[in-house]
Amino acid sequence: MPLDQYQREINYLRISLTDHCNLRCVYCMPINGLKFFTREELLSPEEIAEVVRVAVSVGFRKFRLTGGEPTLRHDLLDIVRRMAAVEDVGDLAMTTNGVLLPDLARPLAQAGLRRVNIHLDTLHPERLSQIMRWGSFEQIWRGIEAAEEAGLVPIKINAVIARGYNDEDVAQLATLTIRRDWHCRFIEMMPFGIGECAGVAEEKFVSNRDVRARIEQELGPLTPLPGDASDEAQNFRLPGARGVVGFISPVSEPYCGSCNRMRLTADGKFHLCLLNDDEMDIKRQLRENGPEAVRAILLKAVQLKPIGHRLDQGIFTQNRRMFQIGG
């Protein structure tokens, strides 16, 4: 596996397929004033598979499809088939809002997808419409059920917590793990770019320390579980529960020292750190010079990966918003 200059093993590539989304979460995506990549600006299924082959050849083994919303790609099944066919791809997962999974979950599993993380910020239908704005609780819940029926397990629910929107709902979300083998993971908001969404992320921030305290107050003590050092979540179990409660805390408890991730944006750039602007373009090199050029850029990107973010200094990604990076 490739080592960066801080001796971290970088073996996990998150691939954004599009910057489009069929939801408009208040902390992520404004409703107006958006400009999206054209189809020509996006990497094709063949190009994505070529990048994956290169990544595998240097030691990457874990891959995740992200967005925007990846299920909006009309060629998603082709992308998954091509990636799954690459020898030594160890894990292939996807993060989605679940809205389109009722029709896609089984075909995705048959194409080679193994797991899904599904974004659901609350179990309260009215509050969901306030924080996630488009879509509905019923649509997302049907998607979760379809994913489980298709064998895309363990189901992982990702919830981003915003004060005044869904911070009162965290214990109810955590109860999903009591009778099910699900993971419910609470994610701290992070500021990206400029404008209303960055403002929400700063003004409505809720520390996972507060989230955990509320869960324990309402549901009982959380017992820590052993975990992989590179896992971004700190994992716990409620009394008598089958599933896992996780906390992803990049702001209050940064885990940069064990980060093993590289990100590929939908328009073909290696994004070296989620909360920094450093990028390296591979699309043009891939189209003009082939996979060996991509290999050289990827290895250089690993070496240039920064040690961590600088949120404590008020410095964060300015050139892209979350939906343009893929989380």
C-alpha positions in Angstrom: 0.0 0.0 0.0 1.3 3.5 -0.8 2.6 5.5 2.2 2.4 9.3 2.3 5.1 11.5 3.8 3.6 11.0 7.3 3.8 7.2 6.9 0.0 6.8 6.6 -1.2 3.9 4.4 -3.4 5.5 1.7 -5.6 2.7 0.4 -9.1 4.1 0.1 -10.4 6.0 -2.9 -13.8 7.8 -2.8 -15.0 8.5 -6.3 -17.6 11.2 -6.9 -19.8 10.4 -10.0 -21.7 13.7 -10.2 -22.3 17.0 -8.6 -26.1 16.7 -9.2 -28.4 15.8 -6.3 -32.2 15.3 -5.9 -32.2 16.7 -2.4 -31.1 20.2 -1.1 -29.9 19.7 2.5 -29.5 23.1 4.2 -25.9 22.6 5.2 -24.8 21.2 1.8 -26.6 22.5 -1.2 -28.4 25.8 -1.9 -31.6 25.7 -3.9 -30.7 28.6 -6.3 -27.6 29.8 -8.1 -26.1 26.4 -8.9 -24.0 25.5 -11.9 -23.3 21.8 -12.6 -20.7 19.9 -14.6 -21.8 19.0 -18.2 -21.7 15.3 -19.2 -18.5 16.0 -21.2 -16.8 17.3 -18.1 -17.5 14.1 -16.2 -15.3 11.0 -16.3 -16.9 8.2 -18.4 -17.5 4.7 -17.0 -14.4 3.5 -19.0 -12.3 6.3 -17.5 -13.4 5.6 -14.0 -12.6 1.9 -14.4 -9.2 2.8 -15.7 -8.5 5.0 -12.7 -9.6 2.2 -10.4 -7.2 -0.3 -12.2 -4.4 2.2 -11.7 -5.3 2.7 -8.0 -5.4 -1.1 -7.4 -2.0 -1.5 -9.1 -0.4 0.8 -6.5 -2.2 -0.7 -3.5 -5.6 0.8 -3.1 -8.2 -1.8 -2.1 -11.2 0.1 -0.8 -13.6 2.1 -3.1 -16.7 4.2 -2.5 -19.0 5.9 -5.0 -20.3 9.3 -3.9 -21.9 12.4 -5.4 -23.8 14.7 -5.2 -26.1 11.8 -5.5 -24.5 8.9 -7.4 -27.8 7.2 -8.3 -28.5 10.1 -10.7 -25.9 8.8 -13.1 -27.8 7.0 -15.9 -24.8 4.8 -16.4 -24.3 3.8 -12.7 -24.8 0.1 -13.3 -22.2 0.1 -16.0 -19.8 1.9 -13.7 -20.3 -0.6 -10.9 -19.9 -3.6 -13.2 -16.7 -2.2 -14.6 -15.3 -1.5 -11.1 -16.3 -4.8 -9.7 -14.6 -6.6 -12.5 -11.2 -5.1 -11.7 -9.1 -7.8 -10.0 -8.2 -7.1 -6.4 -10.9 -4.5 -5.7 -11.4 -5.4 -2.1 -14.5 -3.4 -1.2 -16.9 -1.5 -3.3 -19.6 0.6 -1.5 -21.7 3.6 -2.2 -23.1 6.6 -0.3 -26.6 7.6 -1.3 -29.7 9.4 -0.1 -31.7 6.2 -0.9 -34.5 7.9 -2.8 -33.9 5.9 -6.0 -32.9 2.6 -4.3 -36.3 0.9 -4.5 -35.6 0.4 -8.2 -31.8 0.2 -8.1 -30.8 -1.7 -5.0 -31.1 -5.2 -6.5 -29.6 -4.4 -9.9 -26.7 -2.7 -8.1 -26.1 -5.8 -5.9 -26.2 -8.0 -9.0 -23.7 -5.6 -10.7 -21.2 -6.1 -7.8 -21.9 -3.3 -5.3 -21.5 -4.7 -1.7 -22.7 -2.1 0.7 -24.5 1.2 1.0 -24.4 4.1 3.4 -27.8 6.0 3.3 -28.2 9.6 4.3 -31.1 10.1 6.7 -31.0 13.1 9.1 -34.2 12.4 11.1 -37.1 10.0 11.4 -39.5 12.9 11.8 -41.1 13.5 8.4 -41.8 17.2 8.9 -38.3 18.0 10.2 -36.8 15.9 7.4 -38.5 18.2 4.9 -37.0 21.2 6.7 -33.4 20.0 6.8 -33.2 17.8 3.6 -35.9 20.0 1.8 -36.6 17.8 -1.2 -37.7 14.1 -1.1 -39.6 12.5 1.8 -39.1 10.2 4.7 -41.2 7.6 3.0 -39.0 7.6 -0.1 -35.8 7.2 1.8 -37.2 4.5 4.1 -38.3 2.5 1.1 -34.8 2.8 -0.2 -33.3 1.5 3.1 -35.7 -1.5 3.0 -34.8 -2.2 -0.6 -31.1 -2.1 0.1 -31.5 -4.5 3.0 -33.6 -6.9 0.9 -31.0 -6.8 -1.8 -28.2 -7.8 0.6 -26.4 -4.4 0.6 -25.5 -4.9 4.2 -24.7 -3.9 6.9 -26.9 -0.9 6.4 -25.2 2.3 7.6 -27.4 5.4 8.3 -25.5 8.7 8.1 -27.1 11.6 10.0 -25.7 15.1 9.9 -26.8 17.0 13.0 -27.8 20.7 12.9 -28.9 22.7 15.9 -32.5 23.7 15.8 -33.2 21.2 12.9 -32.7 17.6 14.2 -30.6 17.7 17.3 -33.6 16.6 19.3 -34.0 13.5 17.2 -30.6 11.8 17.8 -31.8 9.3 20.4 -34.7 8.2 18.1 -32.2 7.6 15.3 -29.9 5.6 17.7 -32.8 3.3 18.5 -32.6 2.0 15.0 -29.6 -0.1 16.1 -31.5 -1.8 19.0 -33.4 -4.4 17.0 -31.5 -4.2 13.8 -27.9 -5.0 12.7 -27.6 -1.4 11.4 -25.0 1.2 12.0 -26.3 4.7 12.8 -23.5 7.2 12.4 -23.7 10.9 13.6 -21.6 13.3 11.5 -20.5 16.7 12.6 -21.2 19.5 10.1 -18.1 21.0 8.3 -17.9 24.3 6.5 -17.3 24.3 2.8 -17.1 27.2 0.3 -19.0 30.4 0.9 -22.6 31.4 1.2 -25.6 30.1 3.0 -24.6 26.5 3.5 -21.2 27.4 5.0 -23.1 29.7 7.3 -25.4 27.0 8.5 -22.5 24.7 9.1 -20.9 27.3 11.4 -24.0 28.7 13.1 -25.9 25.4 13.7 -22.9 23.2 14.6 -23.5 20.5 17.2 -20.5 18.7 18.7 -20.8 14.9 18.8 -19.9 15.2 22.5 -23.4 16.8 22.9 -25.0 14.2 20.6 -23.5 11.3 22.6 -24.6 12.9 25.9 -28.2 13.2 24.7 -28.3 9.6 23.5 -26.9 8.3 26.8 -29.2 10.4 28.8 -32.3 9.0 27.0 -31.2 5.5 26.1 -28.5 4.4 28.6 -24.7 4.1 28.5 -22.8 3.5 25.2 -20.2 0.8 25.4 -17.1 1.4 23.2 -16.3 -1.2 20.5 -12.8 -2.1 19.2 -12.2 -0.6 15.8 -9.8 -0.2 12.9 -7.4 2.8 13.4 -8.3 4.1 10.0 -12.1 4.0 10.7 -13.4 7.6 10.7 -16.1 6.6 13.2 -15.8 5.9 17.0 -18.1 3.0 17.5 -20.3 2.1 20.4 -23.2 -0.2 21.3 -26.3 0.6 23.3 -27.4 -1.8 26.1 -28.8 -5.0 24.5 -28.5 -3.6 21.0 -27.7 -5.6 17.8 -26.3 -2.7 15.8 -23.7 0.0 16.2 -23.8 3.7 17.1 -21.0 5.7 15.5 -19.6 9.2 15.8 -17.7 10.9 13.1 -16.2 14.0 14.6 -13.8 15.8 12.2 -14.3 19.2 14.0 -14.3 18.3 17.7 -12.0 15.2 17.6 -10.1 15.2 14.3 -8.8 11.9 13.1 -6.5 13.2 10.4 -3.5 11.3 11.8 -5.0 8.0 10.7 -6.7 9.2 7.5 -6.3 6.7 4.6 -8.5 8.4 2.0 -8.0 10.0 -1.4 -10.8 11.6 -3.3 -11.5 11.7 -7.0 -13.9 14.5 -8.0 -16.6 14.0 -10.7 -14.6 16.3 -13.1 -11.5 14.2 -12.7 -9.3 15.7 -10.0 -7.6 14.1 -7.1 -8.7 16.1 -4.0 -6.0 15.6 -1.5 -7.8 16.4 1.7 -11.6 17.0 2.2 -11.1 20.3 4.0 -8.3 21.7 1.9 -8.3 23.1 -1.7 -5.3 21.1 -2.9 -6.0 19.2 -6.1 -4.3 17.4 -9.0 -6.0 17.1 -12.4 -5.9 13.6 -14.0 -8.7 13.9 -16.6 -6.6 15.6 -19.3 -3.6 13.3 -18.6 -5.8 10.2 -18.8 -7.3 11.3 -22.1 -4.1 12.4 -23.7 -1.4 10.1 -22.2 -3.1 7.1 -20.7 -3.1 5.3 -17.4 0.7 5.5 -16.7 0.3 9.3 -16.4 -2.5 8.8 -13.9 -0.3 6.4 -11.9 2.4 9.0 -11.6 -0.1 11.7 -10.6 -1.8 9.4 -8.0 1.5 8.5 -6.4 2.5 12.2 -6.3 -0.9 13.1 -4.8 -0.4 10.5 -2.0 3.0 12.1 -1.2 1.5 15.6 -1.2 -1.5 14.7 1.0 -1.5 17.2 3.9 -1.3 16.1 7.5 -4.7 17.4 8.3 -7.2 20.2 8.1 -6.9 23.7 9.7 -10.4 24.4 10.9 -9.0 25.5 14.2 -7.4 28.4 12.3 -10.6 29.2 10.4 -9.2 27.8 7.2 -11.3 25.4 5.1 -12.2 24.5 1.5 -13.2 27.6 -0.4 -13.2 26.4 -4.1 -15.7 23.6 -3.7 -18.8 22.7 -1.7 -19.4 19.3 -0.2 -21.6 18.1 -3.1 -18.7 19.0 -5.5 -16.2 16.8 -3.6 -18.2 13.8 -2.5 -17.6 13.8 1.2 
